[in-house]
Amino acid sequence: MILLIASALAAVVPAQAVPAQAVPAQAVTTPVPRLDVAQYDSPGKDTRTNESVNAEWVALVNESAKPVAIKGWSIREQGGRVYTFGAVTIAAKAKLRLHTGRGTDTATDRYWNSGNYLWNNTGDTATLRDPTGSAVDTCTWTQKANRTQVPC
């Protein structure tokens, strides 16, 4: 008898609608490069040769498992000089060096094409900016004896 009543009630009373559970969307993150190392003082005597000028560089690192495109990103030195990246992609878990002097761009090395040193040995700041001009990372150093580069 109880079964008959329960069955009759189930047929008459509609089941309550259960609201769907919201599933949190996975955050879509774009890899962001950062400044890694600055070789601000060309090792040895400053001869102003292209080889010596190119021994001055700043390295970016992409620590993500995905490549990151940096077209329109820029690096600015404290004195206001700016290098803007063209169509460049930093591979996953890789570095890209921006050399001060002249050279042929590759996947791991880019060239500012300056005929002179850019980074001040006595102290300077490299600022990495995204295409909107927002500062993403900075690397600042001061002069220290027997040192030519700093981790950022």
C-alpha positions in Angstrom: 0.0 0.0 0.0 2.8 2.4 0.9 4.4 1.6 -2.4 1.2 2.4 -4.3 0.9 5.8 -2.5 4.6 6.7 -3.2 4.2 5.7 -6.8 1.1 7.8 -7.1 2.7 10.8 -5.5 5.7 10.5 -7.8 3.4 10.6 -10.8 1.5 13.7 -9.5 4.3 15.8 -7.9 6.9 16.9 -10.4 10.5 16.5 -9.4 12.2 19.7 -8.2 14.6 21.2 -10.7 18.1 21.1 -9.3 20.2 24.1 -10.4 23.2 23.2 -12.4 26.4 23.6 -10.5 28.7 26.4 -11.9 32.0 25.0 -13.0 34.8 27.5 -12.5 36.4 28.4 -15.8 40.0 27.6 -16.0 42.0 30.8 -16.0 43.6 31.4 -19.4 47.1 32.6 -18.7 49.4 33.9 -21.3 53.1 33.3 -20.6 54.9 36.4 -19.6 58.7 36.8 -20.1 60.8 38.4 -17.4 64.3 39.9 -17.3 66.8 37.2 -16.3 70.4 38.5 -16.4 72.1 41.8 -17.3 75.7 41.7 -18.6 76.1 45.4 -18.2 79.9 45.6 -18.3 81.6 44.1 -21.3 84.3 41.8 -19.8 87.8 43.0 -20.4 88.9 46.4 -21.8 86.2 48.5 -23.4 87.6 48.7 -26.9 84.3 49.9 -28.5 84.7 47.1 -31.2 81.4 45.4 -32.2 82.6 42.3 -30.4 83.1 44.2 -27.2 79.8 46.1 -27.5 78.0 42.8 -28.1 79.4 41.4 -24.9 77.0 43.8 -23.2 73.5 42.3 -23.2 70.3 41.7 -21.3 68.6 38.3 -21.3 64.8 37.6 -21.1 63.6 34.3 -20.0 60.3 32.4 -20.7 59.8 30.0 -17.8 56.5 28.7 -19.1 55.9 25.4 -20.9 54.5 27.4 -23.9 56.2 29.8 -26.3 55.6 33.5 -25.8 55.3 36.1 -28.6 56.8 39.4 -27.7 56.1 41.5 -30.8 55.7 45.1 -29.6 57.4 44.5 -26.2 60.3 46.8 -25.4 63.3 47.2 -23.2 64.2 50.7 -22.0 67.4 51.8 -20.3 67.5 54.5 -17.6 68.7 57.1 -20.1 65.6 56.7 -22.2 66.9 54.6 -25.1 64.4 52.0 -26.2 64.6 48.7 -28.2 61.2 47.4 -29.5 60.9 43.7 -30.5 59.5 42.8 -33.9 58.0 39.5 -34.6 59.9 37.4 -32.0 58.9 34.4 -30.1 60.7 33.0 -27.1 60.5 29.2 -27.0 59.2 27.4 -24.0 61.7 27.3 -21.1 64.2 29.3 -23.2 66.1 32.6 -23.0 66.6 35.4 -25.5 69.6 37.8 -25.3 69.4 41.4 -26.5 73.0 42.4 -27.4 73.9 46.1 -27.5 75.9 46.0 -30.8 75.3 44.9 -34.4 74.6 41.4 -35.6 72.2 39.1 -37.3 69.1 38.3 -35.3 68.4 34.6 -34.5 65.8 32.8 -32.4 68.0 33.2 -29.2 69.9 36.5 -29.9 68.7 39.9 -31.0 70.8 43.0 -31.6 70.1 46.6 -30.6 72.4 47.8 -33.4 74.1 50.4 -31.3 77.6 51.5 -32.1 78.3 52.2 -28.5 77.8 50.8 -25.0 74.3 51.5 -23.6 74.3 50.1 -20.1 76.1 52.2 -17.4 78.7 50.3 -15.4 78.1 52.6 -12.4 74.4 51.8 -12.2 71.4 51.5 -14.5 67.9 50.1 -14.8 66.5 47.9 -17.6 62.7 48.0 -17.8 60.7 45.4 -19.8 57.4 46.8 -21.1 54.5 45.0 -22.8 52.9 46.4 -26.0 50.6 48.7 -24.0 53.7 50.4 -22.4 53.1 48.9 -19.0 56.2 48.0 -17.0 56.3 44.2 -16.6 59.7 43.8 -15.0 62.8 45.8 -14.0 66.4 45.0 -13.4 68.5 47.5 -11.4 72.2 47.4 -10.5 74.9 49.5 -9.0 78.7 49.4 -9.5 80.5 46.6 -7.7 84.2 45.7 -8.1 84.9 42.5 -10.0 81.4 42.1 -11.3 80.2 42.4 -14.9 76.7 41.0 -14.7 73.8 40.7 -12.3 70.8 38.3 -12.0 67.5 40.2 -12.3 
